[in-house]
Amino acid sequence: MSDIKEVYIRSVGRAIKILEAFNNKSKLGITEISKMLQIPKSTTHDIVTTLEKEGILEKDSESSKYYLGIKLFELGDRARENFELRKVAIPYLKELNEMFDETVHLTVPENGEVLYIECFESTKRLRTYSVIGIRAPMYCTAVGKAILAFLPDKEINKIIGKGLKRFTNNTITDNKKLLDELKKIRKTGYAVDNMEHEEGVRCVGAPIKENSGYPIASISISGPSQRITDEMIPQLAFHTIRVANAISERIVYRKR
């Protein structure tokens, strides 16, 4: 198993070096890449053709040389957008974190899930911890439901059509119940994860939207269920919505 792991790691490292080689030349052939990086030609061919298959590299039909593919530009745009979003959101997330001393997260949608891209943790001993870089389902997290509720029906149906896996006794696994929950979120403007994804953890989330109303991200405040009580939720929701709206306005303004 360790040998297989080492092969994978070496292959990934070589793939990255191959992509970096295009910093110096816009188009490269397999022989050029092999000599430049001192990687066996057969190995170079395997990696390059795999990258081509995935749209990371594209092949010039006339010269048979390769160049960076459109997928890299798409990924680059996403990275820039997320960087800009984080830059705008950070002072607002800090404000929310300091106001309640509970953990605050920022997420973006990613292939029917949410990806956590920023976090400010509570200073309390009993707290929820940072999960930056981790993905989670949309249907059973506050950050996820806050986005899911404001997506077009076609996208909602596609996401929940993949199945609603149970994580806790509180996870909503019935499509109709989830759709009713999303309808409620659209009315109130916020979502609650009532220990649906993790036992003992409650979260309150709200969407960050473009000018059109389309959700591009979400934030949440989370903590142990002992502190995130039913009585606390309205106050948390008010400030989570306020902060999410403030971030939305800044994002829209910066795009003008």
Secondary structure, 3 states (H helix, E strand, C coil): CHHHHHHHHHHHHHHHHHHHHCCCCCCECHHHHHHHHCCCHHHHHHHHHHHHHCCCEEECCCCCCEEECHHHHHHHHHHHHHHHHHHHHHHHHHHHHHHHCCEEEEEEEECCEEEEEEEECCCCCCCCCCCCCCEEECCCCHHHHHHHCCCCHHHHHHHHCCCCCCCCCCCCCCHHHHHHHHHHHHHHCCEEEECCCCCCEEEEEEEEECCCCCEEEEEEEEEECCCCCCCCHHHHHHHHHHHHHHHHHHHHHHHC
